[in-house]
Amino acid sequence: MSSKDMSFRDMSPWDMIHRLALTASLAVITSVISTTAASATLQVGNGAEPGTLDPQKVSGNWETRITRSLFDRLINYAPDGSLEPGLAERWEVSEDGMRYTFHLREAHWSDGEPITADDAVFALRRVLDPATANHNANLYYPIVGAREINAGKAGGESLGVTALDDHTLEIRLVEPTAWFVQALAMSEAAPLPEHLLSSGTDWTRPGVMVSSGPFVLTDWRPQDHIDVARNPHYYAVDEVALDGITFHAIEDPASALNRFRAGDLDISYSGVPSARFDWVQQQLPASLQVGPLLGSYFYMINLREGTPLADARVREALNLALRREVITDQLLGIGQTPSWWYVPRAVSDAPDSRLAFADWPMEQRLARAEQLLDEAGYGPEHPLQLSLAYNTLDDHRKIAVAIAAMWKPLGIELELINREAAVHYATVRQADFELARYGLIATVDDAYDFLNAYASGGSAARSTGFHDEEYDDLVRRSSAELDPQRRRQLVGSAEQRLLDANVLLPIYDYVSVHLVAPHVRGWQSTPLDVHPLRYVSLKTQNDTSQ
């Protein structure tokens, strides 16, 4: 009989005393560890349930907040939003701006395997593989061969990315690209563990996934929470203050606010209900974090032939009849800017493009909208029936209901379709919609991040069916232009072409609204809304520092 099978009846008195003492000691140790872990575990209200934790298949900021903690990039973001070395401790750029050389530091995956330049090559090939369906893949088109690979016209081995040795990576570009280093700081650009993914296993599960970042995945309870713990193999593990993080799936801002007030959350990324914003300003001023955000809230339009929205007159009428100020000032009221453009004004050196009728009085806009719909064969006597899909959130619902009311006098009957976030975005990617609520939050501080979404191969272009070769050319030329003044002109021309065609319904520019408890240290508001949690700590009762 082995010791683990021994019952108390088979033990000698001394064995029994020893076993009881050991059990009591383990209970005490476990209690101490649990208490310590609880005090150094960050509780985060993270918004929607993630659809995946594969960094190359995520599509929302609620997902990348987790993957950024699990996977380090060659280049990372510092707490203030500036770029800093990540897995690459340094890099050089050739004089012509077309060759980047990265020198990787000594680092290991969480299973102890070394992280090499080959892992970076593998990841960049994979992000461009059409089978991956990465929604930001076109941000890597500046790399030699990338566009052809993503279009399925070439194999990954033709990509201009080479491991010169285990710790030296070379990336060759087709043309100079001012924002390229920012693309390498994105979640989907992180090197991936080729030794694990090549096995074909379901690699994103707890206990299977290996990480390069400050934390490792330990638990995933769907629709509830995700736990990560400090990665002992992380190259800068001594600089990580937190023992772990729990990301709670709380999409409803009111529920998140209640849990934050109860002390269940240290950070809430779910925003604040517009109806409670004034109360939060008065009652939780030290916790309320509001700042500019590089994000655009708009409705996508499916432009494919065979639907009423393929008619440019109908699209223009919808845009004309939108009362944006009613939504931002009366319905929401937390500082959003009514948007007559697509690229948010908070983007560095944003163009000044606008919808042509932005300055028209409402009476003139409505008269023009009625005329256009009449020409297209619609009106109160011949209603235009459309559907609008949006993801579950009370403010999204309120906006959709308000817009339906704005359009109804014109003879537009709007069916509202509400879906959970992961399902909603999957449906958008499959182009199974007429109108769809969308929020694009920038991954790089550059207009290109927005404009490129509507270029051929971009996520918005794939979802909406938009294709315009002249627009594509303007976007490509703006990316390659290094002179700031000429580049801004090209960017403005590209955006104006989108707006003149009414291929989307811009509604407002985002602001970031988060709740951060005063005892959270190392968190800063940034326009990109990126907050590296490796720098965050929790103030303890004995901590008297300011």
C-alpha positions in Angstrom: 0.0 0.0 0.0 1.4 3.4 -1.0 1.5 6.3 1.4 -1.1 8.2 -0.5 -3.5 5.2 -0.1 -2.9 4.9 3.6 -6.0 5.6 5.8 -5.9 7.0 9.3 -6.8 3.5 10.5 -3.5 2.1 9.1 -1.3 4.8 10.7 0.7 4.7 13.9 -0.1 7.4 16.4 3.1 9.2 15.4 2.2 9.0 11.7 -1.2 10.4 12.5 0.2 13.3 14.5 2.7 14.0 11.7 0.0 13.9 9.0 -2.3 16.3 11.0 0.5 18.7 11.6 1.5 18.7 8.0 -2.1 19.2 6.9 -2.4 22.2 9.3 0.8 23.7 8.1 -0.2 23.4 4.4 -3.6 25.0 5.3 -1.8 28.0 6.9 0.6 28.3 4.0 -2.2 28.2 1.5 -4.2 30.8 3.4 -1.2 33.1 3.5 -0.5 32.6 -0.2 -4.1 33.2 -1.1 -4.3 36.4 1.0 -1.0 37.7 -0.5 -2.2 36.9 -4.0 -5.5 38.5 -3.5 -3.8 41.7 -2.3 -1.6 41.8 -5.5 -4.1 40.6 -8.0 -5.6 43.3 -10.1 -9.4 43.0 -10.7 -10.3 44.4 -14.2 -13.8 45.0 -15.6 -12.8 44.3 -19.2 -16.0 44.7 -21.2 -17.2 41.9 -23.6 -16.3 38.2 -23.5 -13.3 37.6 -25.7 -13.9 35.6 -28.9 -10.4 34.3 -28.8 -7.0 34.9 -27.2 -5.1 34.2 -30.3 -3.4 37.6 -30.7 -3.6 37.4 -34.5 -7.4 36.7 -34.5 -8.6 39.2 -31.9 -10.6 42.2 -33.2 -11.6 44.2 -30.1 -9.7 46.3 -27.5 -11.3 44.1 -24.8 -9.3 41.2 -26.3 -6.0 43.0 -27.0 -5.9 44.2 -23.4 -5.5 40.5 -22.4 -3.2 39.5 -25.3 -0.9 42.4 -24.7 -0.3 41.1 -21.2 0.4 37.6 -22.5 2.6 38.3 -25.5 5.4 40.8 -25.8 6.1 42.6 -29.1 9.4 43.5 -30.6 8.5 47.1 -29.6 6.2 47.9 -26.7 4.3 50.9 -25.3 5.5 52.6 -22.2 2.8 53.8 -19.6 2.7 57.3 -21.2 2.0 55.9 -24.7 5.5 56.3 -26.1 7.3 53.4 -27.8 10.0 51.5 -26.0 12.1 48.3 -26.6 10.3 45.0 -26.1 11.7 41.7 -27.2 14.0 43.7 -29.4 16.4 45.6 -27.1 17.5 47.9 -30.1 17.0 48.3 -33.8 18.4 50.3 -36.8 16.8 51.7 -39.9 18.7 52.1 -43.2 19.1 55.5 -44.7 16.5 54.9 -47.3 14.0 53.7 -44.7 13.5 50.4 -46.3 15.5 48.0 -44.1 15.0 47.4 -40.4 17.3 45.3 -38.3 16.1 44.2 -34.8 18.4 42.8 -32.2 16.5 40.5 -29.8 17.3 40.2 -26.2 17.8 36.9 -24.3 14.3 35.9 -23.5 12.3 32.7 -23.0 8.8 31.4 -23.5 6.9 30.5 -20.3 7.7 26.9 -20.9 11.4 27.7 -20.8 12.1 27.5 -24.6 14.2 30.4 -26.0 12.5 33.1 -28.0 14.3 33.5 -31.3 14.1 35.6 -34.5 12.5 32.6 -36.2 9.5 33.0 -33.9 9.1 36.5 -35.2 9.4 35.4 -38.8 6.8 32.7 -38.1 4.4 35.2 -36.6 4.7 37.8 -39.4 4.1 35.1 -42.0 1.1 33.8 -40.1 -0.5 37.2 -39.6 -0.5 37.6 -43.4 -1.7 34.1 -44.2 -5.2 34.5 -45.6 -6.3 31.6 -43.4 -5.6 33.6 -40.3 -8.0 36.4 -41.5 -6.3 39.0 -39.4 -8.3 42.2 -39.7 -5.2 44.4 -39.5 -3.1 42.4 -42.0 -3.0 45.3 -44.4 -1.0 47.3 -41.9 1.9 45.0 -42.8 1.7 45.4 -46.6 4.8 47.7 -46.6 6.8 44.5 -46.0 8.2 43.0 -49.2 5.7 40.3 -50.5 3.1 40.9 -47.8 0.3 42.1 -50.1 0.7 39.1 -52.4 0.8 36.6 -49.5 -2.3 38.1 -47.9 -4.1 37.9 -51.3 -3.2 34.2 -51.5 -1.0 34.8 -54.5 2.3 33.8 -52.9 3.6 31.6 -50.1 4.8 32.9 -46.7 8.4 32.1 -47.5 8.5 35.1 -50.0 7.9 37.6 -47.1 10.7 40.1 -46.7 11.5 39.0 -43.1 14.6 37.0 -42.4 16.2 35.6 -39.2 19.9 36.4 -39.7 20.6 34.4 -36.6 18.7 33.5 -33.4 18.7 37.1 -32.1 18.8 39.2 -35.3 15.8 39.9 -37.4 15.8 41.8 -40.7 12.6 43.3 -42.3 12.7 44.7 -45.8 10.0 47.1 -47.0 8.7 47.9 -50.4 8.8 51.6 -49.8 9.5 53.9 -46.8 6.6 53.9 -44.3 6.5 56.6 -41.6 4.4 54.6 -39.1 5.8 51.2 -39.6 7.4 50.8 -36.1 4.0 51.5 -34.6 2.6 48.5 -36.5 5.2 46.3 -34.8 4.0 47.4 -31.4 0.5 46.0 -32.2 -0.8 42.9 -30.4 -0.9 40.8 -33.7 2.8 41.6 -34.4 4.0 39.7 -31.4 6.3 36.7 -32.1 4.5 33.4 -31.5 5.7 30.1 -30.2 6.3 28.2 -33.5 7.2 25.0 -31.5 3.7 24.9 -30.0 1.6 26.2 -32.9 3.2 23.8 -35.4 1.9 20.9 -33.4 -1.6 21.7 -34.5 -3.0 21.7 -30.9 -5.7 24.1 -29.6 -2.9 26.3 -28.2 -5.0 29.1 -26.6 -6.3 27.0 -23.7 -5.1 27.4 -20.1 -2.4 24.9 -19.4 -1.4 24.7 -23.1 -0.7 28.3 -24.1 2.8 29.5 -23.6 3.6 33.2 -23.3 6.4 35.7 -23.8 4.8 38.6 -21.9 4.7 39.5 -18.2 1.7 37.1 -17.5 0.6 33.6 -18.4 -3.0 32.3 -18.9 -4.2 30.2 -15.9 -8.0 30.1 -16.2 -10.8 31.0 -18.6 -14.4 30.8 -17.5 -16.5 31.8 -20.5 -18.8 34.8 -19.9 -17.3 35.2 -16.4 -13.5 35.8 -16.1 -10.0 35.1 -17.3 -7.1 34.7 -14.9 -3.5 35.4 -15.7 -0.5 35.0 -13.4 3.0 36.5 -13.3 5.2 34.7 -15.8 8.4 33.6 -14.0 10.2 33.2 -17.3 9.6 36.8 -18.4 12.8 38.7 -19.1 11.8 41.6 -16.8 9.9 39.5 -14.2 11.6 41.5 -11.4 9.9 44.6 -12.6 6.4 43.1 -12.5 4.6 44.1 -9.3 1.3 42.2 -9.8 1.0 38.5 -8.9 -1.9 38.3 -11.4 -4.9 39.8 -13.1 -8.5 38.8 -13.3 -10.2 40.1 -16.4 -14.0 40.1 -15.8 -16.4 39.9 -18.7 -18.7 42.8 -17.8 -20.1 44.4 -20.9 -22.9 46.5 -19.2 -21.5 49.8 -17.8 -24.1 49.9 -15.1 -23.1 46.5 -13.7 -19.5 47.4 -13.9 -20.1 50.7 -12.0 -21.9 48.8 -9.3 -19.1 46.3 -8.9 -16.5 49.0 -8.9 -18.4 50.9 -6.2 -18.6 47.6 -4.2 -14.8 47.3 -4.4 -14.9 44.2 -6.6 -13.0 46.0 -9.4 -9.8 48.0 -9.3 -10.2 49.1 -13.0 -13.4 49.2 -15.1 -12.9 49.6 -18.9 -16.7 49.2 -19.5 -17.2 53.0 -19.4 -19.9 54.8 -17.4 -23.6 54.9 -18.2 -24.4 58.2 -19.8 -27.3 58.7 -17.3 -24.9 58.3 -14.4 -22.0 60.3 -15.7 -22.8 63.5 -13.7 -23.2 61.4 -10.5 -19.8 59.7 -11.1 -18.2 63.1 -11.6 -19.4 64.3 -8.3 -19.1 61.1 -6.2 -16.0 59.4 -7.7 -13.8 62.2 -9.0 -10.6 60.6 -8.0 -11.5 57.4 -9.9 -13.0 58.9 -13.1 -10.5 59.0 -16.0 -11.6 60.8 -19.1 -9.3 61.6 -22.0 -9.1 61.9 -25.8 -9.2 58.7 -27.7 -8.2 57.8 -31.2 -11.5 56.2 -32.0 -14.4 56.6 -34.4 -18.0 55.5 -33.7 -19.8 55.0 -37.0 -22.3 52.7 -38.8 -20.9 50.5 -41.5 -22.9 50.2 -44.7 -23.0 47.0 -46.8 -22.5 48.4 -50.3 -22.9 45.2 -52.3 -25.2 45.3 -55.3 -28.8 44.0 -54.8 -29.6 46.1 -51.7 -31.1 49.6 -51.3 -27.8 50.8 -49.8 -25.9 50.2 -53.0 -27.7 53.4 -54.2 -25.5 56.4 -53.3 -28.6 58.6 -53.0 -30.0 56.4 -50.2 -26.7 56.5 -48.3 -26.5 60.3 -48.6 -30.0 60.7 -47.3 -29.3 58.6 -44.3 -26.2 60.8 -43.5 -28.2 64.0 -44.1 -30.9 63.1 -41.6 -28.6 62.1 -38.7 -28.7 64.6 -35.9 -25.3 64.0 -34.4 -25.4 66.8 -31.8 -28.6 65.2 -30.3 -26.7 62.0 -29.8 -23.5 63.5 -28.3 -25.0 66.4 -26.3 -28.4 65.1 -25.2 -28.2 61.3 -25.3 -24.7 60.7 -24.1 -23.2 63.9 -22.7 -19.7 62.8 -21.7 -17.6 64.8 -24.1 -17.9 63.0 -27.4 -17.4 65.2 -30.5 -20.1 65.0 -33.3 -18.3 63.6 -36.2 -18.6 64.9 -39.8 -15.5 63.0 -40.7 -14.1 59.5 -40.4 -10.5 60.1 -39.1 -10.9 61.3 -35.4 -9.6 64.8 -34.8 -7.4 63.6 -32.0 -5.2 61.7 -34.5 -1.8 63.4 -34.9 -1.9 65.8 -37.8 -5.5 64.7 -38.7 -6.8 66.2 -42.0 -9.7 68.7 -42.1 -12.0 66.7 -44.4 -15.7 67.0 -43.8 -19.1 65.8 -45.1 -20.1 68.3 -47.8 -23.3 69.3 -45.9 -21.8 69.6 -42.5 -22.6 73.3 -42.2 -26.2 73.1 -43.7 -29.1 73.9 -41.4 -31.2 70.9 -40.5 -34.2 72.1 -42.6 -32.0 72.1 -45.7 -30.6 68.7 -45.0 -34.0 67.1 -44.4 -35.3 68.6 -47.6 -32.4 67.2 -49.6 -32.8 63.8 -47.9 -36.5 63.7 -48.9 -35.6 64.6 -52.5 -32.9 61.9 -52.7 -35.2 59.2 -51.3 -38.0 60.2 -53.6 -35.7 59.9 -56.6 -34.7 56.4 -55.3 -38.3 55.4 -55.1 -38.9 55.7 -51.3 -40.9 57.8 -48.9 -43.7 57.6 -46.4 -46.0 55.9 -48.9 -43.3 53.5 -50.1 -41.2 52.8 -46.9 -37.6 51.8 -47.1 -37.0 48.8 -44.9 -33.5 48.4 -43.5 -31.9 46.5 -40.6 -29.3 47.8 -38.2 -27.2 45.4 -36.2 -25.5 46.5 -33.0 -23.6 44.7 -30.1 -25.2 44.5 -26.7 -24.8 47.8 -24.8 -27.4 50.2 -23.5 -25.8 53.2 -25.1 -25.6 51.4 -28.5 -29.3 50.6 -28.1 -30.3 54.2 -27.2 -28.4 55.6 -30.2 -30.0 53.0 -32.5 -33.5 53.8 -31.2 -32.8 57.6 -31.6 -31.5 57.2 -35.1 -34.5 55.1 -36.1 -36.7 57.9 -34.8 -34.8 60.5 -36.8 -35.2 58.5 -40.0 -38.8 57.4 -39.5 -40.4 60.7 -40.9 -38.6 60.1 -44.1 -40.3 56.7 -44.6 -37.5 54.6 -43.3 -38.4 51.6 -41.2 -35.4 50.4 -39.2 -35.3 46.9 -37.8 -32.9 46.7 -34.8 -30.9 43.6 -34.3 -29.0 43.1 -31.0 -26.3 40.6 -30.7 -23.6 39.7 -28.1 -20.3 41.4 -29.1 -18.4 38.4 -30.3 -21.3 37.3 -32.5 -21.9 40.8 -33.7 -18.3 41.3 -34.9 -18.2 37.8 -36.5 -21.4 38.7 -38.4 -19.8 41.9 -39.6 -16.7 40.1 -40.8 -19.0 37.7 -42.7 -20.7 40.7 -44.3 -24.1 39.5 -43.1 -25.7 42.9 -42.4 -27.1 46.0 -44.0 -26.2 48.6 -41.4 -23.9 47.7 -38.5 -22.7 49.7 -35.5 -18.9 49.8 -35.5 -16.2 51.4 -33.4 -12.7 51.6 -34.8 -10.1 52.3 -32.1 -6.7 53.1 -33.6 -3.8 50.8 -33.1 -1.3 53.3 -34.4 -1.5 57.1 -34.0 -1.9 57.8 -37.7 -4.7 58.5 -40.1 -3.5 55.5 -42.2 -4.9 53.1 -39.5 -8.4 54.4 -40.3 -8.1 55.0 -44.0 -6.5 51.6 -44.7 -9.4 49.8 -43.2 -11.4 50.8 -46.3 -8.6 50.2 -48.8 -8.7 46.9 -50.7 -8.0 44.1 -48.3 -8.8 46.1 -45.2 -11.3 44.9 -42.6 -14.0 47.5 -43.5 -13.5 47.0 -47.2 -14.0 43.2 -46.8 -17.1 43.7 -44.7 -18.8 46.4 -46.8 -17.7 45.4 -50.3 -16.1 48.9 -50.9 -13.6 49.1 -53.7 -12.1 52.2 -55.3 -8.8 52.0 -57.0 -8.2 55.8 -56.9 -8.9 55.7 -53.1 -6.4 52.8 -52.8 -3.8 54.8 -54.7 -4.2 57.8 -52.4 -3.9 55.7 -49.3 -0.8 54.0 -50.6 0.8 57.3 -51.7 0.1 58.9 -48.3 1.8 56.0 -46.5 4.9 56.3 -48.5 5.1 60.1 -48.4 7.5 61.4 -45.7 7.0 65.1 -46.2 4.4 66.1 -43.5 2.6 68.7 -45.6 2.3 66.7 -48.8 1.3 63.7 -46.7 -1.5 65.5 -45.0 -2.8 66.7 -48.4 -2.9 63.1 -49.6 -4.6 61.8 -46.5 -7.2 64.6 -46.7 -7.9 63.7 -50.3 -8.4 60.0 -49.5 -10.8 60.8 -46.6 -12.8 63.3 -48.6 -13.3 60.6 -51.3 -14.8 58.3 -48.7 -17.0 61.0 -47.3 -18.2 62.2 -50.7 -19.3 58.7 -51.6 -21.2 58.3 -48.2 -19.8 54.8 -47.7 -20.2 55.1 -43.9 -22.3 57.0 -41.4 -19.9 58.8 -39.0 -21.5 59.6 -35.7 -18.9 60.8 -33.1 -15.3 60.8 -32.0 -14.7 58.7 -28.9 -13.4 59.8 -25.6 -12.0 57.2 -23.2 -14.0 56.9 -20.0 -12.6 54.5 -17.4 -12.8 54.0 -13.6 -9.5 53.5 -11.9 -9.3 53.1 -8.1 -6.9 55.6 -6.4 -4.9 52.6 -5.0 -3.9 51.6 -8.5 -0.4 52.9 -9.4 1.3 53.2 -12.7 -1.8 53.6 -14.9 -2.1 56.6 -17.3 -4.7 57.7 -19.7 -3.3 57.7 -23.3 -4.9 58.6 -26.7 -4.3 55.0 -27.9 -5.9 53.6 -24.8 -3.0 51.3 -24.2 -2.1 50.6 -20.6 0.8 48.1 -20.1 -0.1 46.2 -16.9 3.4 45.1 -16.3 3.9 48.6 -14.8 0.8 48.6 -12.7 0.9 48.0 -8.9 -1.5 48.1 -6.0 -0.9 50.4 -3.1 -1.0 48.5 0.2 -2.2 49.7 3.5 1.4 50.2 4.6 2.4 52.1 1.5 2.7 55.8 2.4 4.2 57.0 -0.9 2.3 59.5 -3.0 
